Amino acid sequence: MEYIRYVEGIAFIGGAALGILIAATPRFGFGSRRMLLLLFPACLSAGVQAFGPAFSEPPHGGLHIASFALVVFAAAGGYSACRALQQQKTGGIYTFLPGIIAAALVAFLFFTAFDLGEIFISEGNYVVLGPAGYISAIFLLIISVVVLANTEQMFRHCSKSAIWELKFLFLGIVTIYSAIIYLSSRMLLYSGSLYPGDIHVLNILFLIACILIAVSWKRSSGKAYAGVSQSAFYSFITLLGVGAYLITTGVFARLIGSQLDNTVLPVEALVFIAAIIGLALLLLTTSLRHKARAWMRHNIFAGKYDYRQAWIEAAGLIRATDSQEVAASALAKIIQKSMGTADISVWVRRWNPNRLHLLSVTGVIEAAPGQEEEFDIAELLMDSAAPLSMKDLEIRENTAGIMEFMKRFRATLIVPLLSSNRIIGLVTVGKDPSGRKYGTEGREFLRVLAGHIAGEFHKSDLLASFVSAREDEAFRSFSAFVLHDLKNFASTLSYIAQNAPRHQHNPEFQKDAFQSVYETAEKMKRICNSLRTFSGTLAADKKMCDLNQIVRSVADALNAGLREHLKFDFAELPYAFADEAEVARVLQNLLLNAREAIADDGVIFVRTLNHGNKIDVVVEDNGAGMSADFIKEDLFVPFHTTKSSGLGIGLFHSKKIMEAHNGSISVTSEEGKGTEIVLTFPVGAAAETGRAATDN
């Protein structure tokens, strides 16, 4: 047995050293110094077993009782440490109740275990503790189950980084309380008697636990958070209470059955069934459940509401990208779940600032989503971001309408939805089911949720406005492009009409004129059809094509009066990846612009150039030209033009089309000398890249 005393001596020294280390450098948050309430009594228990026999004569019953008393204190201290590790309240009778019970039990132990200085030891070396030992064992068993359940909940709700830091701390706590459960269960088995070997086992496991806790202390940064959600704690308390109730009921039914004749009537079964029905009635009583929750929030948790869980749910469920109805319904569910109230309504202001639109409603409020109410709330609620009660409104002026609104919708509080000094809407919240008034914490909880959803509603409105503005802008641009194309068609027909008097008897002119009129009419039809299937996509029909052929086809489509000003110089070109219709539209626009810029004897030069990895299509004229300032500031700006009858859309549209081809358009011009416009198309690898992207 001597080696066990050595191990217990090491446990005493190790536990004391670990306690001093944790006290000097608290790395376990709020629970650091509370850990001393577990470590010091436990290490003293080991010290009594290790060094006590050197100062007393056998049998050592008194030492065993003293060591067991220290274990009772350690179990109560560990409970307090676990509560602090959960970052819950550290005050209140509920926190200190286990310590008070432990002190009473220890006093009872010493009062009953000593009889005129003698300690009763049975033949099997069991220290007879009597009722005090039995009650102490029950206390140790209950508090161990509570601590182990809380430890499991803490581990489940830790982040990955916190688990890495604290898992050995949890293992150490589990090791100690597993040994205490073993000790207490053995005492219950032997009617409250204490076997000294069980104390030795606990002390050995305490040494192992100290090593585990020391590893966790070394790993810990002091910032790891271990907490238990309120819902998890409620579930645990409910299960624990139901279990205790069923055990008590079973014992009571057994006692009643033993006193009465069970053969005539199964009294034991009837009592137990009646107790089950009573339990069901208790669990289904709404007011009792909420009163119990309110009591636990007030006496156990540092915060009445689970802000962490509510904020996670709000951030995940209330988003600006969802419809306001969906977000409002999610908010109502979060409030209902957290506060328990049934009657909730969520309202938003529409275009009329004095009109409220109902988005979501719960409970027995006589209203339906979509309902509207009209009254002025902006001036009443603008100066208060906090929830308001009837009592708060009574001291204000002109609040009769809003108070009547609260009565109609069963509201105890009205919560403004404020964002950027703007009233977005409001939320009404019914009475607390527990019967209590909403305090400062409840109002703050609602204000936080209201601020979040108000911001999301505001972003939703801004997003809708932005999308609408983008759609309007796209439609205006498309309409301007269509208008510009129609103007080009009109210019083509106008040139035919202008040249008709001079060439009306020329069969070739007549043939070209009729062909131009037909093709222009077909293009106008396609433009009209495109209005019905409006899309902002340019160069959507790309394929490998010959740019020289596109230039020729555009020139052929022009009437003879315009063609006579054209001169061509075609180079041998590779194929380019382009939308023929869009490129033809750009070339037609450039040729018509050039014709308007030149005199009657002016010339338009069209040439193509092969640079290997790119192709240039050049349109050059000797017309009026443009100023350097106009080219720099206004050339590609829509609705800016040098022509008195122009729209200022052509070059802007041409630039967009060239960008859609991964190409470019550049302009060189000088007033009185003319203009050169270069269209650059990629070929080779660049063209194939564009082709692959389009195919995909």
C-alpha positions as CSV (number, residue, x, y, z in Angstrom):
1,M,0.0,0.0,0.0
2,E,3.0,2.3,0.4
3,Y,3.2,2.9,-3.4
4,I,-0.4,4.2,-3.4
5,R,0.5,6.7,-0.7
6,Y,3.4,7.9,-2.9
7,V,1.0,8.3,-5.9
8,E,-1.4,10.3,-3.6
9,G,1.5,12.4,-2.4
10,I,2.3,13.3,-6.1
11,A,-1.4,14.0,-6.7
12,F,-1.4,16.4,-3.7
13,I,1.7,18.2,-4.9
14,G,0.6,18.2,-8.6
15,G,-2.9,19.5,-7.8
16,A,-1.6,22.3,-5.5
17,A,1.0,23.3,-8.2
18,L,-1.7,23.3,-10.9
19,G,-4.0,25.4,-8.8
20,I,-1.3,28.0,-8.1
21,L,-0.4,28.0,-11.9
22,I,-4.0,28.6,-12.9
23,A,-4.5,31.3,-10.2
24,A,-1.4,33.1,-11.4
25,T,-2.2,32.8,-15.1
26,P,-5.9,32.3,-15.7
27,R,-6.3,30.9,-19.2
28,F,-9.7,29.4,-18.8
29,G,-11.7,32.7,-18.9
30,F,-14.3,33.3,-16.2
31,G,-13.9,29.8,-14.8
32,S,-10.1,29.9,-14.2
33,R,-10.1,30.8,-10.5
34,R,-13.3,28.9,-9.9
35,M,-11.3,25.8,-10.8
36,L,-9.4,26.2,-7.5
37,L,-12.6,25.3,-5.7
38,L,-12.3,21.9,-7.4
39,L,-8.5,21.4,-7.4
40,F,-7.6,22.5,-3.8
41,P,-10.2,20.3,-1.9
42,A,-9.4,17.4,-4.2
43,C,-5.6,17.7,-3.7
44,L,-6.1,18.1,0.0
45,S,-8.1,14.9,0.0
46,A,-5.1,13.2,-1.6
47,G,-2.8,14.8,0.9
48,V,-4.8,13.5,3.8
49,Q,-4.5,10.0,2.5
50,A,-0.8,10.4,1.6
51,F,0.5,12.0,4.8
52,G,-2.2,11.5,7.4
53,P,-1.2,7.9,8.4
54,A,2.2,9.2,9.5
55,F,0.5,11.2,12.3
56,S,-2.3,8.8,13.4
57,E,-2.7,5.3,14.6
58,P,-4.8,2.7,12.7
59,P,-7.6,2.3,12.0
60,H,-7.6,5.6,10.0
61,G,-11.4,6.0,10.0
62,G,-11.1,9.7,10.9
63,L,-8.7,10.3,8.0
64,H,-11.1,8.6,5.6
65,I,-14.0,10.7,6.7
66,A,-12.0,13.9,6.4
67,S,-10.8,12.9,2.9
68,F,-14.4,12.1,1.9
69,A,-15.6,15.5,3.3
70,L,-13.1,17.2,1.1
71,V,-14.4,15.2,-1.9
72,V,-17.9,16.6,-1.2
73,F,-16.5,20.1,-1.1
74,A,-14.6,19.5,-4.4
75,A,-17.7,18.2,-6.1
76,A,-19.6,21.4,-5.2
77,G,-16.7,23.6,-6.2
78,G,-16.4,21.8,-9.6
79,Y,-20.1,22.6,-10.2
80,S,-19.4,26.3,-9.6
81,A,-16.3,26.2,-11.9
82,C,-18.4,24.6,-14.7
83,R,-21.0,27.4,-14.4
84,A,-18.2,30.0,-14.7
85,L,-16.7,28.2,-17.7
86,Q,-20.1,28.5,-19.4
87,Q,-19.8,32.3,-18.8
88,Q,-23.0,32.3,-16.9
89,K,-23.9,34.4,-13.8
90,T,-21.5,33.9,-10.9
91,G,-23.8,35.1,-8.2
92,G,-27.3,34.2,-6.9
93,I,-28.5,31.5,-4.5
94,Y,-28.6,28.9,-7.3
95,T,-24.8,29.2,-7.8
96,F,-23.9,28.8,-4.1
97,L,-26.7,26.3,-3.2
98,P,-24.5,23.2,-3.9
99,G,-21.7,24.7,-1.7
100,I,-24.2,25.3,1.1
101,I,-25.6,21.8,0.9
102,A,-22.0,20.4,0.8
103,A,-21.1,22.4,4.0
104,A,-24.3,21.1,5.7
105,L,-23.5,17.5,4.7
106,V,-20.0,17.7,6.0
107,A,-21.2,19.0,9.3
108,F,-23.8,16.2,9.4
109,L,-21.0,13.6,8.5
110,F,-18.8,14.6,11.4
111,F,-21.8,14.9,13.8
112,T,-23.1,11.4,13.1
113,A,-19.8,9.5,12.3
114,F,-18.2,10.2,15.7
115,D,-19.7,8.7,18.8
116,L,-17.9,9.8,21.8
117,G,-14.6,9.9,19.9
118,E,-15.0,6.5,18.3
119,I,-15.5,5.8,14.6
120,F,-17.5,2.8,13.5
121,I,-15.6,0.5,11.1
122,S,-17.3,-2.7,9.9
123,E,-15.6,-6.0,9.5
124,G,-15.0,-5.4,5.8
125,N,-13.0,-2.2,6.6
126,Y,-16.0,-0.1,5.6
127,V,-16.4,3.2,7.4
128,V,-20.0,3.3,8.6
129,L,-21.4,6.8,7.9
130,G,-25.1,6.0,8.3
131,P,-27.7,8.4,6.9
132,A,-25.2,11.1,6.5
133,G,-23.2,9.0,4.1
134,Y,-26.2,7.9,2.2
135,I,-27.5,11.4,1.7
136,S,-23.9,12.6,0.7
137,A,-23.7,9.8,-1.8
138,I,-27.0,10.9,-3.4
139,F,-25.8,14.5,-3.5
140,L,-22.5,13.5,-5.1
141,L,-24.3,11.4,-7.7
142,I,-26.8,14.1,-8.7
143,I,-24.2,16.9,-8.9
144,S,-21.8,14.6,-10.9
145,V,-24.6,13.9,-13.5
146,V,-25.3,17.7,-13.7
147,V,-21.6,18.6,-14.2
148,L,-21.0,15.8,-16.8
149,A,-24.1,16.8,-18.8
150,N,-23.1,20.4,-18.8
151,T,-19.6,19.5,-19.8
152,E,-20.9,17.5,-22.8
153,Q,-23.1,20.5,-23.8
154,M,-20.1,22.8,-23.6
155,F,-18.0,20.5,-25.7
156,R,-20.8,20.2,-28.3
157,H,-21.1,24.0,-28.7
158,C,-17.4,24.9,-28.8
159,S,-15.8,26.1,-32.0
160,K,-13.1,23.9,-33.6
161,S,-10.3,26.2,-32.2
162,A,-11.9,26.1,-28.7
163,I,-12.2,22.3,-28.8
164,W,-8.4,22.1,-29.6
165,E,-7.6,24.3,-26.6
166,L,-10.1,23.0,-24.1
167,K,-10.7,19.3,-24.8
168,F,-8.2,18.1,-22.3
169,L,-9.8,20.3,-19.6
170,F,-13.1,18.6,-20.4
171,L,-11.4,15.2,-20.2
172,G,-10.0,16.1,-16.8
173,I,-13.3,17.2,-15.5
174,V,-15.0,14.0,-16.8
175,T,-12.2,11.9,-15.2
176,I,-12.7,13.5,-11.8
177,Y,-16.5,13.2,-11.8
178,S,-16.5,9.7,-13.2
179,A,-14.4,8.7,-10.2
180,I,-16.9,10.5,-7.9
181,I,-19.8,8.7,-9.5
182,Y,-18.0,5.4,-8.9
183,L,-17.4,6.3,-5.3
184,S,-21.0,7.5,-4.6
185,S,-22.6,4.5,-6.4
186,R,-20.5,2.1,-4.2
187,M,-21.6,4.0,-1.1
188,L,-25.2,3.6,-2.2
189,L,-24.7,-0.1,-2.8
190,Y,-23.3,-0.5,0.8
191,S,-26.0,1.6,2.5
192,G,-23.9,4.8,2.9
193,S,-20.7,3.1,4.1
194,L,-17.4,4.3,2.7
195,Y,-14.7,1.9,1.4
196,P,-11.2,3.5,1.8
197,G,-10.0,1.8,-1.5
198,D,-12.6,3.9,-3.4
199,I,-10.9,7.1,-2.0
200,H,-7.5,5.8,-3.3
201,V,-9.0,5.2,-6.7
202,L,-10.4,8.7,-6.8
203,N,-7.0,10.2,-5.8
204,I,-5.2,8.3,-8.5
205,L,-7.6,9.4,-11.2
206,F,-7.3,13.0,-9.8
207,L,-3.6,12.9,-10.6
208,I,-4.4,11.8,-14.2
209,A,-7.0,14.6,-14.4
210,C,-4.4,17.2,-13.2
211,I,-2.1,16.1,-16.1
212,L,-4.9,16.5,-18.6
213,I,-5.9,20.0,-17.2
214,A,-2.3,21.1,-17.3
215,V,-2.0,20.1,-21.0
216,S,-5.2,22.1,-21.7
217,W,-3.8,25.1,-19.7
218,K,-0.6,25.0,-21.8
219,R,-2.6,25.0,-25.0
220,S,-5.1,27.6,-24.1
221,S,-4.8,31.2,-25.3
222,G,-7.3,32.5,-22.8
223,K,-9.7,33.5,-25.6
224,A,-11.5,30.2,-26.1
225,Y,-15.2,30.3,-25.4
226,A,-17.1,27.4,-23.9
227,G,-20.8,28.0,-23.6
228,V,-24.1,26.2,-23.4
229,S,-27.1,27.5,-25.4
230,Q,-30.2,28.2,-23.4
231,S,-32.3,25.8,-25.5
232,A,-29.8,22.9,-24.7
233,F,-29.9,23.8,-21.0
234,Y,-33.7,23.9,-21.0
235,S,-33.8,20.4,-22.6
236,F,-31.3,19.1,-20.0
237,I,-33.2,20.5,-17.1
238,T,-36.4,19.1,-18.5
239,L,-35.0,15.6,-18.9
240,L,-33.4,15.8,-15.4
241,G,-36.6,17.0,-13.8
242,V,-38.7,14.4,-15.6
243,G,-36.3,11.7,-14.6
244,A,-36.3,12.8,-10.9
245,Y,-40.1,13.1,-11.0
246,L,-40.5,9.5,-12.4
247,I,-38.1,8.0,-9.8
248,T,-39.8,9.8,-7.0
249,T,-43.2,8.8,-8.3
250,G,-42.1,5.2,-8.6
251,V,-40.9,5.1,-5.0
252,F,-44.1,6.8,-3.8
253,A,-46.2,4.4,-5.7
254,R,-44.3,1.5,-4.2
255,L,-44.8,2.8,-0.7
256,I,-48.5,3.3,-1.3
257,G,-48.8,-0.2,-2.9
258,S,-47.1,-1.8,0.1
259,Q,-49.5,-0.2,2.5
260,L,-52.6,-1.2,0.6
261,D,-54.0,-4.5,-0.8
262,N,-52.5,-4.7,-4.3
263,T,-54.3,-7.9,-5.2
264,V,-57.8,-6.4,-5.4
265,L,-56.8,-3.2,-7.2
266,P,-53.4,-2.4,-8.7
267,V,-52.9,0.6,-6.6
268,E,-49.2,1.0,-7.4
269,A,-49.9,1.0,-11.2
270,L,-52.8,3.5,-10.8
271,V,-50.7,5.9,-8.7
272,F,-47.9,5.8,-11.2
273,I,-50.3,6.3,-14.2
274,A,-52.0,9.2,-12.4
275,A,-48.6,10.7,-11.8
276,I,-47.7,10.4,-15.5
277,I,-50.9,12.2,-16.5
278,G,-50.2,14.9,-14.0
279,L,-46.7,15.3,-15.4
280,A,-48.2,15.6,-18.9
281,L,-50.5,18.3,-17.7
282,L,-47.7,20.2,-16.2
283,L,-45.5,20.0,-19.3
284,L,-48.4,21.2,-21.5
285,T,-49.2,24.2,-19.3
286,T,-48.0,27.2,-21.4
287,S,-47.8,29.7,-18.5
288,L,-45.9,27.3,-16.3
289,R,-43.4,26.5,-19.0
290,H,-42.7,30.2,-19.7
291,K,-42.6,31.0,-16.0
292,A,-40.0,28.3,-15.5
293,R,-38.0,29.6,-18.4
294,A,-38.2,33.1,-17.1
295,W,-37.0,32.0,-13.7
296,M,-34.0,30.1,-15.2
297,R,-33.1,33.0,-17.4
298,H,-33.2,35.4,-14.4
299,N,-31.4,33.1,-11.9
300,I,-29.0,31.0,-14.1
301,F,-28.0,32.7,-17.3
302,A,-26.1,35.9,-17.6
303,G,-28.5,37.1,-20.3
304,K,-32.2,36.5,-20.4
305,Y,-32.1,35.8,-24.1
306,D,-29.8,33.7,-26.2
307,Y,-28.3,36.5,-28.3
308,R,-25.8,34.2,-30.0
309,Q,-28.3,31.8,-31.3
310,A,-30.8,34.5,-32.2
311,W,-28.2,36.4,-34.1
312,I,-27.0,33.3,-36.0
313,E,-30.6,32.6,-37.0
314,A,-31.3,36.2,-38.0
315,A,-28.2,36.5,-40.1
316,G,-29.0,33.2,-41.9
317,L,-32.8,33.7,-42.4
318,I,-33.2,37.5,-42.8
319,R,-31.5,38.6,-46.0
320,A,-32.0,41.5,-48.4
321,T,-32.0,39.1,-51.3
322,D,-35.1,37.4,-50.1
323,S,-38.6,38.9,-50.4
324,Q,-39.7,41.1,-47.5
325,E,-42.5,38.7,-46.7
326,V,-40.0,35.8,-46.2
327,A,-37.8,38.0,-44.0
328,A,-40.7,39.2,-41.9
329,S,-41.9,35.7,-41.4
330,A,-38.4,34.6,-40.3
331,L,-38.2,37.6,-37.8
332,A,-41.6,36.7,-36.3
333,K,-40.5,33.1,-35.8
334,I,-37.3,34.2,-34.1
335,I,-39.1,36.5,-31.7
336,Q,-41.7,33.9,-31.0
337,K,-39.1,31.3,-30.3
338,S,-36.9,33.5,-28.1
339,M,-39.5,35.4,-26.2
340,G,-42.4,33.0,-26.2
341,T,-45.1,35.6,-27.2
342,A,-47.7,34.4,-29.7
343,D,-49.0,37.7,-31.1
344,I,-46.5,39.3,-33.5
345,S,-47.1,41.4,-36.6
346,V,-44.5,42.9,-38.9
347,W,-45.3,46.0,-41.0
348,V,-43.4,47.9,-43.7
349,R,-44.0,51.3,-45.3
350,R,-44.6,51.4,-49.0
351,W,-44.5,54.4,-51.4
352,N,-47.0,56.3,-49.3
353,P,-45.1,57.3,-46.1
354,N,-48.3,57.1,-44.0
355,R,-49.4,53.7,-45.3
356,L,-48.3,50.5,-43.5
357,H,-48.4,47.2,-45.3
358,L,-48.7,44.0,-43.2
359,L,-46.0,41.4,-44.1
360,S,-46.4,38.7,-41.5
361,V,-48.7,38.0,-38.6
362,T,-48.8,35.2,-35.9
363,G,-51.0,34.3,-33.0
364,V,-54.7,35.2,-32.8
365,I,-54.4,38.7,-34.3
366,E,-57.4,39.3,-36.6
367,A,-55.5,40.4,-39.7
368,A,-54.0,38.8,-42.8
369,P,-50.8,39.5,-44.7
370,G,-51.4,42.2,-47.3
371,Q,-53.6,44.3,-45.1
372,E,-52.9,48.0,-45.0
373,E,-53.3,50.7,-42.4
374,E,-52.9,54.4,-42.9
375,F,-51.8,56.9,-40.2
376,D,-48.8,59.1,-39.6
377,I,-46.1,57.2,-37.6
378,A,-42.9,59.0,-38.7
379,E,-43.1,61.9,-36.3
380,L,-44.2,59.6,-33.4
381,L,-41.4,57.0,-33.7
382,M,-38.5,58.8,-35.4
383,D,-37.0,59.9,-32.2
384,S,-37.0,56.5,-30.5
385,A,-35.2,53.4,-31.8
386,A,-36.2,51.5,-28.6
387,P,-39.5,49.6,-28.3
388,L,-42.4,51.6,-26.8
389,S,-45.2,50.4,-24.5
390,M,-48.6,51.9,-23.9
391,K,-47.2,53.6,-20.8
392,D,-44.5,55.2,-22.9
393,L,-47.0,56.5,-25.4
394,E,-49.3,57.9,-22.8
395,I,-46.8,60.6,-21.9
396,R,-46.5,61.7,-25.5
397,E,-48.8,63.9,-27.5
398,N,-51.0,62.8,-30.5
399,T,-50.6,59.1,-29.8
400,A,-54.3,58.1,-29.6
401,G,-54.2,56.6,-33.1
402,I,-51.1,54.5,-32.5
403,M,-52.4,53.3,-29.1
404,E,-55.7,52.3,-30.8
405,F,-53.5,50.5,-33.4
406,M,-51.7,48.6,-30.6
407,K,-55.0,47.5,-29.0
408,R,-56.4,46.2,-32.3
409,F,-53.3,44.1,-32.9
410,R,-52.9,42.9,-29.3
411,A,-49.5,44.6,-28.9
412,T,-47.7,45.2,-25.6
413,L,-44.7,46.7,-27.3
414,I,-44.4,48.5,-30.7
415,V,-40.9,48.3,-32.2
416,P,-39.8,50.9,-34.8
417,L,-37.7,49.6,-37.7
418,L,-35.2,52.4,-38.2
419,S,-32.4,52.6,-40.8
420,S,-30.4,55.6,-41.8
421,N,-32.8,57.9,-39.9
422,R,-35.7,56.5,-41.9
423,I,-38.7,54.7,-40.6
424,I,-38.8,51.4,-42.6
425,G,-41.8,50.0,-40.7
426,L,-42.6,48.6,-37.3
427,V,-43.1,45.3,-35.3
428,T,-45.8,44.7,-32.7
429,V,-45.1,42.2,-29.9
430,G,-47.8,40.7,-27.7
431,K,-47.6,40.1,-24.0
432,D,-45.1,37.8,-22.3
433,P,-46.8,34.4,-21.6
434,S,-45.1,34.3,-18.2
435,G,-47.2,37.3,-17.1
436,R,-44.1,39.5,-16.5
437,K,-43.6,42.9,-18.1
438,Y,-40.8,43.2,-20.7
439,G,-37.8,44.6,-18.9
440,T,-34.8,46.5,-20.3
441,E,-33.1,43.3,-21.5
442,G,-36.2,42.2,-23.5
443,R,-36.5,45.6,-25.1
444,E,-32.8,45.7,-26.0
445,F,-33.2,42.2,-27.6
446,L,-36.1,43.4,-29.7
447,R,-34.2,46.6,-30.7
448,V,-31.2,44.6,-31.9
449,L,-33.4,42.3,-34.0
450,A,-35.4,45.3,-35.3
451,G,-32.2,47.1,-36.3
452,H,-31.0,44.1,-38.3
453,I,-34.2,43.6,-40.2
454,A,-34.6,47.3,-40.8
455,G,-31.2,47.4,-42.4
456,E,-32.1,44.3,-44.6
457,F,-35.4,45.9,-45.6
458,H,-33.6,49.1,-46.5
459,K,-31.0,47.2,-48.6
460,S,-33.9,45.3,-50.2
461,D,-35.5,48.6,-51.3
462,L,-32.2,50.0,-52.5
463,L,-31.5,46.7,-54.4
464,A,-34.9,46.9,-56.1
465,S,-34.4,50.5,-57.0
466,F,-30.9,49.7,-58.4
467,V,-32.2,46.8,-60.5
468,S,-35.1,49.0,-61.8
469,A,-32.6,51.8,-62.7
470,R,-30.4,49.3,-64.5
471,E,-33.3,47.9,-66.4
472,D,-34.5,51.4,-67.3
473,E,-31.0,52.4,-68.4
474,A,-30.6,49.2,-70.5
475,F,-34.0,49.8,-72.2
476,R,-33.2,53.5,-72.8
477,S,-29.9,52.5,-74.4
478,F,-31.5,49.8,-76.5
479,S,-34.3,52.2,-77.6
480,A,-31.6,54.8,-78.5
481,F,-29.8,52.1,-80.6
482,V,-33.0,51.2,-82.4
483,L,-33.8,54.8,-83.0
484,H,-30.4,55.3,-84.5
485,D,-30.8,52.3,-86.7
486,L,-34.1,53.6,-87.9
487,K,-32.5,57.0,-88.6
488,N,-29.8,55.2,-90.8
489,F,-32.5,53.4,-92.7
490,A,-34.3,56.7,-93.2
491,S,-31.0,58.2,-94.5
492,T,-30.6,55.3,-97.0
493,L,-34.2,55.9,-98.3
494,S,-33.5,59.6,-98.4
495,Y,-30.4,59.1,-100.5
496,I,-32.4,57.0,-102.9
497,A,-35.1,59.7,-103.1
498,Q,-32.5,62.5,-103.7
499,N,-30.8,60.6,-106.5
500,A,-34.0,59.4,-108.2
501,P,-34.6,62.5,-110.3
502,R,-31.1,62.2,-111.9
503,H,-31.1,58.4,-112.3
504,Q,-34.7,57.4,-112.6
505,H,-34.3,56.3,-116.2
506,N,-31.2,54.2,-115.4
507,P,-32.3,50.5,-115.2
508,E,-29.2,49.7,-113.0
509,F,-30.2,52.5,-110.6
510,Q,-33.8,51.3,-110.5
511,K,-32.7,47.8,-109.7
512,D,-30.3,48.9,-106.9
513,A,-33.0,51.3,-105.6
514,F,-35.6,48.6,-105.4
515,Q,-33.2,46.2,-103.8
516,S,-32.1,48.8,-101.2
517,V,-35.7,49.6,-100.4
518,Y,-36.5,45.9,-99.9
519,E,-33.5,45.2,-97.7
520,T,-34.2,48.3,-95.6
521,A,-37.8,47.3,-95.1
522,E,-36.6,43.8,-94.0
523,K,-34.1,45.3,-91.5
524,M,-36.8,47.6,-90.1
525,K,-39.0,44.5,-89.6
526,R,-36.2,42.7,-87.7
527,I,-35.7,45.8,-85.5
528,C,-39.4,45.9,-84.6
529,N,-39.3,42.2,-83.7
530,S,-36.3,42.7,-81.6
531,L,-38.3,45.2,-79.4
532,R,-40.5,42.3,-78.4
533,T,-37.5,40.1,-77.4
534,F,-35.4,42.8,-75.9
535,S,-32.0,41.6,-74.7
536,G,-28.9,43.5,-73.7
537,T,-26.6,40.9,-75.4
538,L,-24.4,42.2,-78.2
539,A,-22.6,40.1,-80.8
540,A,-24.5,37.0,-79.8
541,D,-24.3,35.2,-83.2
542,K,-20.5,35.0,-83.6
543,K,-19.0,32.6,-86.2
544,M,-15.9,32.5,-88.4
545,C,-16.4,34.9,-91.3
546,D,-14.6,36.9,-94.0
547,L,-14.5,40.7,-93.1
548,N,-13.8,41.6,-96.8
549,Q,-17.1,39.9,-97.8
550,I,-19.0,41.8,-95.0
551,V,-17.6,45.1,-96.3
552,R,-18.6,44.2,-99.9
553,S,-22.1,43.2,-98.8
554,V,-22.6,46.5,-96.9
555,A,-21.4,48.5,-99.9
556,D,-23.7,46.5,-102.3
557,A,-26.7,47.2,-100.1
558,L,-26.0,51.0,-100.5
559,N,-27.7,52.8,-103.5
560,A,-25.7,53.9,-106.5
561,G,-25.7,57.5,-105.4
562,L,-23.8,56.6,-102.2
563,R,-21.6,53.9,-103.7
564,E,-20.1,56.3,-106.2
565,H,-18.2,58.0,-103.4
566,L,-16.6,54.7,-102.2
567,K,-13.1,53.5,-103.0
568,F,-11.8,50.0,-101.7
569,D,-8.5,48.4,-101.0
570,F,-8.8,44.9,-99.7
571,A,-5.9,42.9,-98.3
572,E,-5.9,39.1,-98.1
573,L,-7.4,38.3,-94.7
574,P,-7.7,35.3,-92.4
575,Y,-11.1,34.5,-91.0
576,A,-12.3,36.5,-87.9
577,F,-14.7,35.3,-85.2
578,A,-17.5,37.9,-85.5
579,D,-21.2,38.5,-85.7
580,E,-21.8,39.4,-89.3
581,A,-25.0,41.4,-88.7
582,E,-23.5,43.5,-85.9
583,V,-20.3,44.2,-87.9
584,A,-22.4,45.2,-90.9
585,R,-24.4,47.5,-88.7
586,V,-21.2,49.2,-87.5
587,L,-19.9,49.6,-91.1
588,Q,-23.2,50.9,-92.4
589,N,-23.2,53.5,-89.6
590,L,-19.6,54.6,-90.4
591,L,-20.3,54.9,-94.2
592,L,-23.4,56.9,-93.6
593,N,-21.6,59.2,-91.2
594,A,-18.8,59.6,-93.7
595,R,-21.3,60.4,-96.5
596,E,-22.9,63.1,-94.4
597,A,-19.4,64.6,-93.6
598,I,-18.1,64.9,-97.2
599,A,-19.0,67.2,-100.0
600,D,-20.7,66.1,-103.3
601,D,-17.2,65.4,-104.8
602,G,-15.8,63.9,-101.6
603,V,-14.4,60.4,-101.4
604,I,-14.7,57.6,-98.8
605,F,-11.8,55.2,-98.6
606,V,-12.4,51.7,-97.2
607,R,-9.5,49.3,-96.8
608,T,-8.6,46.2,-94.8
609,L,-5.2,45.4,-93.3
610,N,-3.7,42.1,-92.1
611,H,-1.4,42.4,-89.1
612,G,-1.1,38.7,-88.4
613,N,-2.8,38.5,-85.0
614,K,-5.3,41.2,-85.8
615,I,-7.3,42.7,-88.7
616,D,-8.0,46.4,-89.3
617,V,-11.0,47.7,-91.2
618,V,-10.3,51.4,-92.0
619,V,-13.0,53.9,-93.1
620,E,-11.5,57.2,-94.1
621,D,-13.1,60.3,-95.6
622,N,-11.9,63.8,-96.6
623,G,-14.9,65.5,-95.1
624,A,-15.4,68.2,-92.4
625,G,-13.6,66.3,-89.6
626,M,-13.9,66.9,-85.8
627,S,-12.1,69.0,-83.3
628,A,-9.6,67.5,-80.9
629,D,-11.6,68.6,-77.9
630,F,-14.7,66.8,-79.2
631,I,-12.8,63.6,-79.8
632,K,-11.3,63.8,-76.3
633,E,-14.4,64.7,-74.3
634,D,-17.6,63.8,-76.2
635,L,-16.9,61.3,-79.1
636,F,-18.1,58.1,-77.5
637,V,-20.6,59.8,-75.1
638,P,-24.2,59.0,-76.0
639,F,-26.3,61.9,-77.3
640,H,-23.3,64.0,-78.0
641,T,-22.8,64.8,-81.7
642,T,-21.4,67.4,-84.1
643,K,-24.4,67.0,-86.6
644,S,-27.4,69.2,-86.2
645,S,-29.8,66.3,-87.0
646,G,-27.7,63.5,-85.3
647,L,-28.6,61.6,-82.2
648,G,-25.1,61.0,-80.9
649,I,-25.6,57.2,-80.6
650,G,-23.9,55.7,-83.6
651,L,-20.3,55.7,-82.4
652,F,-21.3,54.8,-78.9
653,H,-23.2,51.8,-80.2
654,S,-20.3,50.9,-82.5
655,K,-17.9,51.0,-79.6
656,K,-20.1,48.6,-77.6
657,I,-20.3,46.2,-80.5
658,M,-16.5,46.2,-81.0
659,E,-16.0,45.6,-77.3
660,A,-18.3,42.6,-77.5
661,H,-16.0,41.3,-80.2
662,N,-12.9,41.7,-78.0
663,G,-11.9,44.4,-80.5
664,S,-11.5,48.1,-80.5
665,I,-12.4,51.3,-82.4
666,S,-10.1,54.2,-82.7
667,V,-10.7,57.6,-84.3
668,T,-8.3,60.1,-85.8
669,S,-9.7,63.4,-87.2
670,E,-8.8,67.0,-88.0
671,E,-11.2,69.8,-88.8
672,G,-11.4,70.6,-92.5
673,K,-9.2,67.6,-93.5
674,G,-11.3,64.5,-92.7
675,T,-11.7,61.5,-90.4
676,E,-10.1,58.1,-90.1
677,I,-11.8,55.3,-88.1
678,V,-10.1,52.0,-87.5
679,L,-12.0,48.9,-86.4
680,T,-9.6,46.2,-85.0
681,F,-10.6,42.6,-84.8
682,P,-8.6,39.8,-83.1
683,V,-7.7,36.7,-85.1
684,G,-5.7,33.5,-84.4
685,A,-5.5,32.6,-80.7
686,A,-7.6,35.6,-79.6
687,A,-10.4,34.7,-82.0
688,E,-10.3,31.1,-80.9
689,T,-10.5,32.1,-77.3
690,G,-13.6,34.2,-78.0
691,R,-15.1,31.4,-80.0
692,A,-14.6,28.9,-77.2
693,A,-16.1,31.3,-74.6
694,T,-19.2,31.8,-76.8
695,D,-19.6,28.0,-77.5
696,N,-19.5,27.3,-73.7
